[in-house]
Amino acid sequence: MLRLRPIPCALAALLLHGPSYADDEVLQRVLVTGSRASQLGVADSANAGTVSQKQLEMRTVYRPGELLEATPGLIVSQHSGEGKANQFYLRGFNLDHGTDLRSTVDDMPVNQRSHAHGQGWTDLNFLIPELAARLDYKKGPYSALDGDFASAGSAAMTYSSRLPLGVATATIGSHGYGRTMMAASPELGKGHLLYALEALHSDGPFVHPEDYQKLNGVLRYSEGYDNNGFSVTAMAYRGKWNSTDQIPLRAVANGSLGRFDTIDPTDGGNARRFSLSGVWRKSGTDASSKVSAYVIRNQLDLYSNFTYFLDDPVNGDQFSQPDRRVTSGINAGHTWHAHAGGVSSDLTVGVQLQNDNAFNGLYNTRARRRLATTREDHVVETSAGLYVEHHARWSETFRTVAGLRSDSYRFKVRSDLAANSGSSRDHQLSPSLGAAFGPWRQTEFYVNLGSGFHSNDARGTLTTIDPRTGEAAEKVPGLVRSRGMELGVRSEIIPLLQTSLSLYRLDFESELTFVGDAGTTEAGRPSRRHGIEFSNYYKPLKWLSVDFDLAFARARSRDFSPEGSRIPGAVEGVGQLALTVDQLGPWSGALRLRYFGPRPLIEDNSVRSSPSTTINGRVAYRINKTMKVELEGFNLANRRDPAIEYLYASRLQGEAAARDDIHFHPIESRSARLTLVKNF
């Protein structure tokens, strides 16, 4: 796409070909200045954007997954131990551990299909924040490039291929927190060899220490630049932890349990992730090509107990969900750039192939010792996605984007119960269309329409017998369609202020979910979400920037039911206000307030969650050109809010019967971390 005002050639290439073809040096010079890159004349909608390396660096994050909260309106939370995948909330969705939020790191999918614990499992604990070069986000099913899990949004994290300087850090903090990290990218042959090593330990504020231990490493060789060159990357991650899962409110209210206490101290898990990936890009005046490939080995052993002694008064209700998988895939795309008759256009065609070979199960356990088997499955899930997308600028004030995506899935399951074994297929066409009008007086308007989907768990497409009860079960479709429409506006009419406003509607044919904790598919109803998002970035001074975001959503089931039309856990209102100070002599810092509003916990809205408000901050002082010290603070007001709340039945030891109750996981108490940073 062409900009309406003169810009440097290198930046023009970045904007023309999009972030995936961005030159790494361009990103360093243009996006890392601390000013958010203008999206006028570039973006396809009001809800898409790029967060620069500098902006990511200035965020105060308690856990790596919170880097995704740079996406306006997105909440990242946790209801268990730190090694477990985070919980996500966006656009009226409780996304559980990642369903309907597509996440990638260097073109590798993070979402895990047909996972033992939950569909779209998104474990971002292998992220190393110091390597994050940028975050590209989009919301809604309006991009032909994004397929499975992208209906609510997508977040693409890109690692740096080269670092300006080597960096070594050492951190100590509250609750047994310790971390060290070292990374550099020396020249090797015609390219650079990037390496990074990370070690971390944390106990958290819990009565039973989490004892979270993480080892993490990245090794990458690259030649050329991100728009003309290649890279090969190996990653390795291992984490193990104890979990303090959500606890019943009644036990805290009567004093038998503390806010940071646990009922089953043997809950927890361990995870491993190993990957090998490669990316090749070539860009010219008339065309651009990109090919990436990956192989990922994920292993997880997860032990949980959410109902305590409801099902088994003697041994308790702990269960194990092991998952072993190899995910492999290839993504290839080619873009033709044309300019004729005053019309500039980009035509992109691409293919995305992915295969998941997974072994997972569900077992009853006690103190992590297996007692009985609920189900065991070998799942092979294969998909092929073909897409075409056409961007055109018809005049200085009108441009369009039209896309069509075709996805075909094959599900194959070999279960320990023969009746639940077999194979099935599903496919879908997903069209999308967008138009941008302007800019007039630095203001641009957008209209977007699109269709997307998420895949259901492969086991749900073939299960005919409930493995827990032995009763008949109904198969579910492999792919579930979503339909979205959106009106948006983006403006820079006020000097130094970037503002965007979006009004959207998103319909789902059903919200069927595979309940990994029970090994069955839970029936969902068709749904509709309306919402509004308001995002602002203001840089009144060279050393000061302000972020202010608000998002409201209304989520309802579309069919009638006497139980009510609310969707339990659906997020309704969120907001954030962040002040960032940089280039103020040797000082820099940030202060961020995050509001996570109440949500219905039951369909009739008679029980609602409590809101939570947190304030985090950081201050840094540069001692000299190669050394600085940082102090981070979390939950500075020391609020006693819940991080997550659920409503369900449980039974404590000694109780005569099950009781419906709110179960919650608290936000962490006030804590601090002190970091020494050395560049070399």
C-alpha positions as a printed Julia matrix, in Angstrom:
680×3 Matrix{Float64}:
   0.0     0.0     0.0
   1.17    3.55   -0.78
   1.27    6.29    1.79
  -0.36    9.63    1.03
   2.56   11.71    2.21
   6.28   11.32    1.46
   8.06    8.74    3.57
  11.53    7.17    3.53
  11.97    4.37    1.02
  12.76    1.8     3.7
   9.62    2.65    5.66
   7.61    2.59    2.43
   8.76   -0.99    1.86
   7.67   -1.87    5.4
   4.22   -0.39    4.89
   3.81   -1.79    1.39
   4.6    -5.38    2.24
   3.31   -5.42    5.83
   5.06   -6.43    9.04
   5.83   -9.97    7.9
   8.19   -8.58    5.26
   9.64   -5.85    7.49
  13.35   -5.2     7.39
  14.82   -5.76   10.83
  16.94   -2.62   10.62
  13.91   -0.6     9.54
  12.07   -1.83   12.61
  15.0    -0.86   14.8
  15.16    2.67   13.35
  11.48    3.38   12.84
   9.35    1.41   15.27
  11.67    1.26   18.24
  11.81    5.01   18.72
   8.99    4.84   21.25
   6.43    6.51   18.99
   3.7     4.24   17.69
   3.86    3.92   13.9
   0.93    5.62   12.17
  -1.63    3.22   10.67
  -3.35    5.81    8.47
  -3.31    4.66    4.87
  -1.94    1.29    5.97
  -4.34   -0.67    8.19
  -7.3    -2.64    6.85
  -9.42   -1.97    9.94
  -9.6     0.21   13.03
  -8.72   -2.7    15.32
  -5.36   -3.74   13.83
  -1.99   -2.46   14.95
   1.68   -3.06   15.67
   3.39   -2.66   19.04
   7.07   -1.86   18.75
  10.0    -3.42   20.56
  10.48   -0.33   22.69
   6.84   -0.27   23.73
   6.96   -3.95   24.67
  10.15   -3.35   26.61
   8.5    -0.61   28.66
   5.6    -2.8    29.8
   5.58   -4.21   33.32
   4.55   -7.85   33.05
   4.18  -10.35   35.86
   4.3   -13.29   33.43
   5.43  -13.56   29.77
   1.92  -14.07   28.4
   0.94  -10.6    29.61
   2.93   -9.15   26.71
  -0.19   -9.88   24.67
  -2.07   -7.33   26.79
  -0.43   -4.74   24.54
  -3.42   -5.64   22.34
  -6.15   -3.15   23.36
  -9.04   -4.85   25.13
  -7.22   -8.14   25.82
  -6.94   -9.51   29.37
  -4.42  -12.23   30.26
  -4.99  -13.96   33.59
  -4.16  -17.14   35.51
  -6.24  -19.5    37.66
  -3.53  -22.01   38.48
   0.24  -22.41   38.74
   2.52  -20.15   36.71
   3.63  -22.92   34.38
   0.1   -23.52   33.15
  -1.25  -21.8    30.02
  -2.87  -18.45   30.74
  -6.57  -17.59   30.6
  -7.57  -15.02   27.95
 -10.51  -12.6    27.65
 -11.34  -10.52   24.57
 -14.4    -9.08   22.76
 -17.03  -10.62   25.01
 -15.28  -14.01   25.17
 -13.9   -16.04   28.0
 -11.37  -17.61   25.66
 -10.35  -20.22   28.22
  -6.75  -21.15   27.39
  -6.79  -19.69   23.87
  -9.82  -20.82   21.85
 -10.72  -18.08   19.31
  -7.48  -16.16   19.89
  -4.9   -17.24   17.32
  -1.36  -16.84   18.64
   1.89  -17.33   16.78
   5.58  -16.81   17.55
   7.79  -16.38   14.49
   5.07  -17.93   12.28
   4.8   -21.02   14.49
   1.3   -21.71   15.89
   1.08  -21.63   19.67
  -2.52  -22.88   19.89
  -2.63  -26.66   20.28
  -5.55  -28.47   18.64
  -7.38  -31.38   20.31
  -5.4   -30.8    23.49
  -5.86  -32.92   26.61
  -6.97  -29.96   28.74
  -8.69  -27.58   26.32
  -9.1   -26.74   22.65
  -6.57  -24.18   21.42
  -4.27  -24.56   24.46
  -1.93  -21.54   24.35
   1.16  -21.88   26.54
   3.33  -18.77   26.17
   5.69  -19.49   29.03
   8.51  -20.13   26.54
   8.5   -16.44   25.51
  11.67  -14.46   26.31
  10.54  -10.81   26.5
  13.98   -9.39   25.67
  13.8   -11.01   22.22
  10.37   -9.63   21.31
  10.82   -7.32   18.3
   7.15   -6.49   17.8
   3.57   -7.65   18.28
   1.1    -7.49   15.38
  -2.54   -7.82   16.38
  -5.89   -7.98   14.59
  -9.41   -8.57   15.85
 -12.37  -10.16   14.12
 -12.56  -12.72   11.24
 -11.54  -10.27    8.52
  -8.18  -11.6     7.34
  -7.83  -14.46    4.87
  -4.33  -15.09    6.23
  -5.65  -16.06    9.67
  -7.64  -19.26    9.94
  -8.38  -21.47   12.92
  -8.95  -19.76   16.31
  -8.85  -16.2    14.88
 -12.52  -15.2    15.22
 -12.03  -13.0    18.3
  -8.54  -11.94   17.3
  -4.98  -12.86   16.48
  -1.64  -11.95   18.01
   1.63  -12.54   16.17
   4.87  -12.16   18.13
   8.12  -11.73   16.19
  11.57  -12.31   17.66
  14.6   -10.23   16.72
  17.2   -11.8    14.46
  19.89   -9.39   15.63
  20.39   -7.44   18.83
  22.1    -4.03   18.79
  24.06   -5.1    21.9
  24.4    -8.24   23.94
  22.43   -8.19   27.17
  22.7    -9.99   30.5
  20.22   -9.58   33.36
  19.96  -10.71   36.96
  16.7   -10.3    38.9
  15.69  -10.93   42.5
  12.22  -10.35   43.89
   9.5   -11.08   46.39
   8.13  -14.58   46.96
  11.33  -16.4    46.06
  11.57  -14.87   42.61
  14.87  -15.11   40.77
  15.71  -14.84   37.09
  18.78  -14.55   34.92
  18.96  -14.12   31.17
  21.73  -13.62   28.62
  21.39  -12.95   24.89
  23.61  -11.74   22.04
  23.9   -12.02   18.26
  27.54  -12.09   17.15
  28.46  -12.25   13.48
  29.04  -15.72   12.09
  30.06  -16.2     8.48
  27.72  -14.18    6.28
  25.1   -13.83    8.97
  24.45  -13.63   12.69
  24.07  -16.24   15.39
  21.49  -15.18   17.97
  21.5   -17.01   21.27
  19.51  -16.55   24.45
  19.44  -18.47   27.71
  16.97  -17.96   30.57
  16.59  -19.52   34.02
  13.79  -18.61   36.43
  12.42  -19.64   39.82
   9.34  -18.37   41.66
   7.3   -19.51   44.66
   4.5   -16.97   44.42
   2.63  -15.68   47.51
   0.97  -19.04   48.14
   0.99  -21.07   51.34
   2.16  -24.06   49.34
   5.03  -22.63   47.23
   4.66  -22.97   43.47
   8.36  -23.81   43.13
   8.1   -22.85   39.45
  11.37  -23.72   37.72
  11.96  -22.69   34.13
  14.85  -23.25   31.74
  14.6   -21.66   28.32
  16.85  -21.28   25.3
  16.88  -19.93   21.73
  19.48  -20.42   19.01
  19.03  -18.73   15.61
  21.2   -18.33   12.55
  20.14  -15.71   10.03
  21.45  -14.13    6.85
  20.22  -11.04    5.07
  17.28   -9.07    6.39
  13.7    -9.88    7.22
  12.48   -8.96    3.73
  15.35  -10.63    1.84
  17.02  -13.45    3.7
  16.48  -16.53    5.79
  16.74  -17.78    9.34
  16.82  -21.15   11.09
  15.78  -21.28   14.75
  15.88  -23.87   17.51
  14.01  -23.35   20.79
  13.89  -25.4    23.97
  11.79  -24.85   27.1
  11.17  -26.82   30.26
   9.01  -25.84   33.22
   7.69  -27.59   36.31
   5.48  -26.23   39.06
   3.03  -26.77   41.89
  -0.47  -25.33   41.49
  -2.71  -23.47   43.88
  -5.89  -23.82   41.84
  -9.1   -21.87   42.5
 -10.58  -22.34   45.99
 -14.2   -22.11   47.28
 -15.33  -18.78   48.69
 -17.18  -20.49   51.54
 -13.95  -21.93   52.96
 -12.3   -18.51   52.98
 -15.39  -16.86   54.49
 -15.52  -19.27   57.44
 -11.79  -18.97   58.07
 -10.88  -22.57   57.37
  -8.79  -21.57   54.35
  -6.6   -18.56   53.62
  -6.8   -16.6    50.35
  -3.49  -18.04   49.19
  -4.08  -21.52   50.53
  -4.79  -24.71   48.62
  -6.91  -27.81   49.11
  -4.83  -30.31   47.16
  -1.12  -29.45   47.48
  -0.17  -32.15   44.96
  -1.72  -30.28   42.0
   0.76  -29.0    39.43
   2.53  -30.09   36.33
   5.52  -30.03   34.07
   5.86  -29.0    30.44
   8.44  -29.27   27.69
   8.6   -27.6    24.31
  11.21  -28.12   21.58
  10.98  -26.6    18.13
  12.95  -26.25   14.91
  11.76  -23.7    12.38
  12.93  -21.82    9.32
  11.8   -18.77    7.37
  12.85  -17.64    3.88
  11.81  -14.34    2.31
  12.48  -12.62   -0.97
  11.13   -9.19   -1.9
  11.4    -7.21   -5.11
   9.71   -4.36   -6.87
   7.08   -6.54   -8.53
   6.72   -9.51   -6.18
   7.4   -10.89   -2.72
   7.63  -14.47   -1.49
   7.73  -16.07    1.92
   8.05  -19.69    3.02
   8.22  -20.94    6.6
   8.29  -24.43    8.08
   8.33  -25.82   11.6
   8.39  -28.94   13.73
   7.29  -28.6    17.38
   7.45  -31.21   20.12
   5.17  -30.42   23.09
   4.82  -32.48   26.25
   2.58  -31.75   29.22
   1.69  -33.55   32.44
  -1.06  -31.66   34.26
  -2.62  -32.55   37.63
  -5.73  -30.68   38.78
  -8.47  -30.94   41.39
 -11.3   -28.42   41.05
 -14.14  -30.24   42.86
 -12.04  -31.73   45.72
 -14.15  -34.67   47.08
 -17.3   -34.41   44.98
 -16.9   -37.59   42.9
 -14.59  -39.6    45.15
 -14.97  -38.86   48.9
 -12.11  -41.23   49.72
  -9.34  -40.46   47.21
 -10.43  -37.02   46.1
 -11.12  -35.76   42.59
  -7.63  -35.08   41.29
  -7.16  -36.0    37.64
  -4.25  -36.14   35.24
  -4.2   -34.89   31.64
  -1.01  -35.91   29.84
  -0.47  -34.69   26.29
   2.36  -35.68   23.95
   2.4   -34.27   20.45
   4.43  -33.39   17.39
   3.12  -30.5    15.33
   4.55  -29.85   11.88
   3.6   -27.45    9.16
   4.49  -25.34    6.13
   3.26  -21.85    5.27
   3.94  -20.38    1.84
   2.74  -17.18    0.25
   3.47  -15.13   -2.86
   2.43  -11.53   -3.51
   2.33   -9.68   -6.83
   2.61   -5.87   -6.66
   1.06   -3.91   -9.53
   0.47   -0.29  -10.43
  -1.58    0.55  -13.51
  -4.03    3.26  -14.45
  -3.62    5.01  -11.11
  -4.56    1.85   -9.19
  -2.03    0.14   -6.89
  -2.69   -3.43   -5.89
  -1.24   -6.44   -4.08
  -2.5    -9.93   -4.88
  -1.45  -12.62   -2.4
  -2.0   -16.36   -2.67
  -0.89  -18.8    -0.05
  -1.14  -22.24    1.48
  -0.95  -23.36    5.11
  -0.46  -27.03    5.95
  -0.46  -28.4     9.5
  -0.43  -31.84   11.08
  -0.83  -32.69   14.77
   0.09  -36.18   15.96
  -1.02  -36.3    19.6
  -1.29  -38.87   22.36
  -3.38  -37.7    25.28
  -5.48  -39.08   28.09
  -7.6   -38.46   31.17
  -6.92  -40.37   34.4
  -8.14  -40.32   37.98
  -5.19  -39.74   40.31
  -4.29  -39.24   43.93
  -1.17  -37.26   44.79
  -0.16  -37.62   41.11
  -0.47  -41.4    41.31
  -2.76  -42.96   38.7
  -5.86  -44.77   40.0
  -8.12  -45.28   36.97
  -8.39  -44.46   33.29
 -11.26  -42.39   31.87
 -10.0   -42.31   28.3
  -6.85  -42.63   26.19
  -6.62  -41.4    22.62
  -4.24  -41.14   19.7
  -5.29  -38.14   17.6
  -4.04  -37.25   14.14
  -5.45  -33.95   12.92
  -4.45  -32.68    9.47
  -5.5   -29.44    7.82
  -4.88  -27.61    4.56
  -5.74  -23.94    4.17
  -5.67  -22.11    0.84
  -6.21  -18.37    0.7
  -6.19  -15.45   -1.71
  -6.27  -11.8    -0.68
  -6.37   -8.7    -2.86
  -5.46   -5.21   -1.63
  -6.22   -2.31   -3.95
  -5.89    1.46   -3.7
  -8.4     2.87   -6.16
  -7.74    6.51   -5.35
  -6.04    8.63   -2.73
  -9.09    8.26   -0.47
 -10.44    4.77   -1.19
  -8.92    1.31   -0.9
 -10.29   -2.22   -0.46
  -9.23   -5.65    0.67
 -11.04   -8.81   -0.43
 -10.17  -12.32    0.64
 -11.3   -15.91    0.35
 -10.05  -18.8     2.42
 -10.73  -22.52    2.01
  -9.96  -24.94    4.86
 -10.15  -28.72    4.83
  -9.7   -30.83    7.99
  -9.27  -34.53    8.58
  -9.75  -35.91   12.08
  -8.57  -39.4    12.98
  -8.91  -40.85   16.47
  -7.84  -44.21   17.84
  -9.45  -44.44   21.28
  -9.26  -47.04   24.02
 -13.01  -47.33   23.47
 -13.62  -48.69   19.96
 -16.96  -46.9    19.63
 -15.13  -43.56   19.9
 -12.58  -44.37   17.2
 -12.64  -43.57   13.5
 -12.12  -40.67   11.15
 -14.12  -37.68    9.93
 -13.7   -34.67    7.67
 -14.96  -31.13    7.48
 -14.31  -28.1     5.3
 -15.31  -24.46    5.05
 -15.07  -21.42    2.81
 -14.45  -18.11    4.59
 -14.9   -14.91    2.56
 -13.95  -11.45    3.82
 -14.28   -7.91    2.52
 -13.08   -4.56    3.81
 -13.07   -0.96    2.63
 -11.2     2.09    3.9
 -12.27    5.66    3.13
  -9.89    8.57    3.57
  -7.92    9.95    5.09
  -9.65   13.29    5.2
  -8.11   15.71    7.7
  -6.05   12.83    9.11
  -9.17   10.7     9.68
 -10.02    7.36    8.07
 -13.19    5.22    8.11
 -13.49    1.43    7.77
 -16.12   -1.16    6.97
 -15.3    -4.86    7.46
 -17.27   -8.05    6.86
 -15.96  -11.55    7.25
 -16.46  -15.2     8.08
 -14.14  -17.32   10.19
 -14.17  -20.48   12.31
 -12.66  -22.49   15.06
 -12.08  -26.22   14.97
 -13.61  -28.49   17.56
 -11.65  -31.18   19.36
 -11.16  -34.19   17.08
 -12.44  -36.51   19.8
 -15.77  -34.68   19.9
 -16.31  -35.3    16.19
 -16.14  -39.07   16.75
 -17.33  -39.72   20.31
 -20.53  -41.76   20.45
 -20.18  -43.06   24.03
 -19.53  -40.83   27.04
 -16.33  -42.38   28.48
 -17.23  -41.34   32.02
 -20.88  -42.45   32.2
 -21.15  -44.97   29.38
 -24.21  -43.19   28.01
 -24.75  -42.33   24.35
 -23.14  -39.1    23.15
 -23.79  -37.03   20.05
 -21.02  -36.22   17.6
 -20.2   -32.57   16.91
 -19.13  -30.81   13.7
 -15.41  -30.41   13.09
 -15.55  -26.7    12.21
 -17.81  -24.02   13.68
 -18.48  -20.9    11.61
 -18.32  -17.33   12.88
 -19.61  -14.22   11.08
 -18.48  -10.72   11.88
 -19.15   -7.16   10.8
 -17.5    -3.96   11.96
 -17.5    -0.2    11.52
 -14.42    1.76   12.56
 -12.7     5.1    12.49
  -9.06    6.05   13.03
  -7.95    9.64   13.49
  -4.84   11.73   14.06
  -6.62   15.06   13.64
  -5.45   16.11   17.1
  -1.68   16.57   16.97
   0.32   13.82   18.68
  -2.84   11.77   19.4
  -3.74    8.5    17.64
  -7.34    7.4    18.24
  -9.37    4.46   16.96
 -12.99    3.49   17.57
 -14.65    0.2    16.54
 -18.26   -1.03   16.65
 -18.6    -4.76   15.93
 -20.94   -7.74   15.9
 -19.8   -11.36   15.95
 -22.06  -14.42   15.62
 -21.12  -18.04   16.29
 -23.16  -20.99   15.06
 -22.46  -22.75   18.35
 -20.03  -22.65   21.23
 -19.44  -26.36   21.58
 -16.4   -27.03   23.74
 -14.49  -30.19   24.53
 -14.3   -30.43   28.33
 -10.93  -32.01   28.86
 -11.62  -32.36   32.59
 -14.49  -34.75   31.79
 -13.37  -36.13   28.44
 -16.65  -35.12   26.77
 -18.06  -32.43   24.51
 -20.25  -29.84   26.23
 -23.2   -28.62   24.19
 -23.06  -24.94   23.28
 -25.7   -22.57   21.98
 -25.5   -20.14   19.06
 -24.27  -16.77   20.28
 -24.04  -13.1    19.37
 -21.71  -10.44   20.65
 -21.93   -6.69   20.18
 -19.17   -4.41   21.32
 -17.36   -1.12   21.18
 -13.62   -0.51   21.53
 -11.94    2.83   22.07
  -8.13    3.03   21.87
  -5.82    6.04   22.26
  -2.11    6.71   22.12
  -0.93   10.22   23.03
   2.65   11.49   23.03
   2.49   15.09   24.23
   6.21   15.27   25.02
   9.32   13.57   23.71
   9.72   11.79   27.02
   6.07   11.04   27.85
   3.43    8.81   26.23
  -0.09    7.91   27.39
  -2.16    4.85   26.49
  -5.88    4.8    27.26
  -8.11    1.93   26.14
 -11.71    0.99   26.88
 -13.74   -1.98   25.63
 -17.34   -3.0    26.29
 -19.13   -6.11   25.04
 -22.61   -7.62   25.23
 -22.61  -11.42   24.85
 -25.86  -13.39   24.59
 -27.06  -16.78   23.44
 -29.29  -16.4    20.38
 -31.77  -19.16   21.14
 -34.32  -19.16   23.96
 -33.78  -21.17   27.09
 -35.51  -20.82   30.47
 -32.11  -20.94   32.16
 -31.22  -17.55   30.66
 -29.33  -16.02   27.76
 -26.08  -14.88   29.39
 -22.82  -16.63   28.54
 -20.97  -17.55   31.76
 -17.59  -15.89   32.04
 -18.1   -13.59   29.06
 -16.1   -10.42   29.61
 -18.16   -7.22   29.53
 -15.9    -4.27   30.29
 -12.15   -3.76   30.47
  -9.86   -0.76   30.44
  -6.31    0.37   30.92
  -4.47    3.62   31.49
  -0.69    3.66   31.11
   1.86    6.44   31.51
   5.32    5.83   30.07
   8.36    8.02   30.64
  11.5     7.61   28.54
  14.54    9.66   27.52
  14.27   11.75   30.69
  17.98   11.88   31.28
  19.06    8.56   32.82
  15.51    7.87   34.06
  12.67    5.92   32.5
   9.57    4.25   33.85
   5.94    3.33   33.47
   2.77    3.14   35.51
  -0.21    1.08   34.35
  -3.71    0.69   35.73
  -5.77   -2.26   34.48
  -9.5    -2.74   35.08
 -11.13   -6.15   34.56
 -14.88   -5.75   34.94
 -17.48   -8.11   36.43
 -18.88  -11.01   34.41
 -21.96  -13.23   34.62
 -21.16  -16.58   36.21
 -24.49  -18.2    35.35
 -26.92  -17.94   32.45
 -29.6   -15.99   34.35
 -27.02  -13.42   35.57
 -28.07  -13.97   39.19
 -24.44  -14.48   40.23
 -21.68  -12.21   38.94
 -17.96  -12.09   39.45
 -16.21   -9.28   41.26
 -14.2    -6.72   39.28
 -10.46   -6.44   39.72
  -8.2    -3.41   39.48
  -4.43   -3.61   39.49
  -1.68   -1.02   39.33
   1.78   -2.08   38.19
   4.81    0.12   37.66
   8.49    0.22   36.91
  11.31    2.73   37.21
  14.76    2.38   35.63
  17.99    4.31   36.06
  20.83    4.09   33.54
  24.1     4.05   35.46
  26.25    4.34   32.33
  26.1     3.43   28.64
  26.16   -0.28   29.32
  24.44   -0.72   32.68
  21.09    0.12   34.22
  19.0    -0.94   37.18
  15.22   -1.49   37.15
  12.68   -1.76   39.94
   9.27   -3.27   39.13
   6.24   -3.29   41.4
   3.08   -5.39   41.02
  -0.34   -4.82   42.58
   0.99   -1.64   44.14
  -2.3    -0.95   45.94
  -2.16   -4.49   47.41
  -5.77   -5.13   46.45
  -7.42   -8.41   47.47
  -9.29   -8.9    44.21
  -9.84  -12.21   42.44
  -7.93  -12.9    39.26
 -10.64  -15.33   38.07
 -13.97  -16.55   39.46
 -16.17  -19.53   38.51
 -19.5   -20.85   39.78
 -19.88  -24.62   40.11
 -20.53  -27.4    42.6
 -17.8   -28.83   44.81
 -17.48  -30.8    48.01
 -14.93  -30.27   50.74
 -13.71  -33.08   52.94
 -16.22  -33.53   55.75
 -19.13  -31.93   53.9
 -22.21  -34.13   53.6
 -23.17  -33.01   50.09
 -22.05  -30.93   47.15
 -22.51  -27.18   47.29
 -22.74  -24.61   44.52
 -20.25  -21.87   45.25
 -18.0   -19.24   43.75
 -14.47  -20.55   43.3
 -11.71  -18.02   42.81
  -8.0   -17.59   42.29
  -6.6   -14.42   43.89
  -4.42  -11.84   42.22
  -0.93  -11.95   43.63
  -0.21   -9.72   46.63
   2.03   -6.68   46.33
   5.51   -7.65   45.23
   8.68   -6.15   43.78
  11.53   -7.23   41.51
  14.95   -5.63   41.19
  16.91   -6.17   37.97
  20.47   -5.33   36.95
  20.92   -5.05   33.18
  24.35   -5.18   31.56
  24.94   -4.61   27.83
  28.03   -5.89   26.09
